[in-house]
Amino acid sequence: MKSAAAACAAGLTVMLAEPPRSMDPADQNATATHSILAPFYESLVQQDETGSIRPGLATRWSGSVDGRVWRFTLRPHVLFHDGAPCDPEAVAASLKRLIDPKAGLAGAGVFRGLIMDVAEDGQDVVITLARPYADILHLLAMTQAAVVSPIAARGGTLGRHADGTGPFRFGDWQDGDHVRALRFDRYWGAAPSLDWINWTWSPEPSVVNMALQTGDANVVMPISPVFADLYTPGRPASAEAVVYRAPGSALFWAALNTRLPPLNDPRVRRALSLSIDRRALVAGLLHGNGQPACFAITPETPGARGCGAAAGADIDQARTLLEQAGWHKGFSITAVVQEPEEPIAEALQAMWRSIGVRLVIRRQEAGVWVQSAFAPPDEKKRSETGVIISSWSAPFVADLQIRPLYAAASAAPAGANLGFYDNPIVDAEIEAAAGTLDPIGRAALYGTIQTRLADDAPMLPLYVQDDLFGVRRDIEGVTSLPDGEIVVTQAHRRPVR
């Protein structure tokens, strides 16, 4: 039997803000879930913290001149956790499952209709696209495109039991408590130092902070900005843990129900946007750990636009727009939020009060919130849900920041267009930009799209939050990606000197 010290040295406990939504990488769209699934799964290629594409299950790849046919040569001798070989047949089956409309996978929207065919050719997998897509490699690096075991896929067990090719295999998932990952001893790559990773979660920032201070968690992500200052050098907590800050790409926003009066009037939506002091949100909610956001694309992505003077509120112009729309006396709307986003709703409640808009806040537990946020138009009308506050992260890829949130085909419940925005001009521009292989021309198109979305204001960008994560001082090798994913597979204990 291992001693308590040895058991502690063998593993890592990581606390997140929310539980996983599935063990199936293709059936979810949540950053916290990505973090938990990352040790279990791998994709054909991977994207690093700078946006560069690196080998994954494929060692090399090439694309046709027209950008429609892509060939990937697979890494040999890779096994799934259940012992099945990760060969071209398995990879092709996994990608075909992803795009199968009958599968109804929540994370498959952008892949379906783009990937037309997947075929095997010797040790290669050949993917044929319906049209050119400039960011296809970034798309294939996403967690949703991770390769899953054909045995698990056929058995229908992936929702509760992960089965991939990663350095850790699935241990167990206890609802409301933890997900446990165990080292996979037949992994093709460098063996991790850890024997196990225990993932836990709490929506309470104070609980997350206390877990870091006491050592109940070795790593926490995110740590609330209000607690981050406790770990500055010289303060007592800094002796136990370090808080790291990295530029993030998580865009926080308020989606407006464009089917529900008066939010179906773009003048009203613009008035709500103009009455938001985004600099105040960053200062008050993030303690300066972020930057205001006024447009749909985040700063690390080519073609992104900054706020400039628009980061502050323009109450007079907001009131003028409401008067033009016939709502000068104001109105009431209801926002549905999870607990971590409740402070955002409270800040908007105070700001919108200045133009006569009364915001009612309904806080919901994560599972209930998902049902409310992704409800179809008739259900949101019955519940009078006008505002959904959440975040989205798809670093470096403008199409993945815009298409899932604004394209008509992405309207809930099929996708994350939670306000049912429908603009054929924007849809056409999204398609044109995604298929433009010239980077300069593509950036120009995305500039036009950003302006049009700001004018229509179906979704109100608020800010981009820096990534803040805490690590106990005896742990090394923990990093984060710009999308907010915490990477712990190469973590290890600091050598004792």
Protein Blocks (a to p, Z undefined) as FASTA:
>chain_A
ZZfklmmmmpccdddfbdcfbfcfklccbfklmmmmmmmpccfbdcdfkopacdfkbfbd
cddfkopaccddddehiacfkopacdfklmmmmmmmmmmmklopaklmmmgoklmbdcde
hjaccdddfbdcfklmmmmmpmklpccdfklmmnopmmmoccdfbfbdcfbdcehiaccd
dddfkbfbdcdfbfbdcddddfblklmmmmmmnopafbdcdddfklmmmmgghiaklmmp
ccdddddfbdcdddddfkbcfklpmklmmmmmmmpcfklmmmmmnnopacddfbfbdfkl
ghiacfklmlpccfklmmmmmmmnopanopaddddddfklmmmmmmmmmmmmmnopacdd
ddddfklmmmmmmpcfklmmmnopabdcdddddehilklmmmmmmgmklpcfkbmclnop
acfklmmmmmmmmmmmblklmmmmmmmmmmmmmmnomaccfbdcdddddddfkbghiacd
fkopacfklgccdddZZ
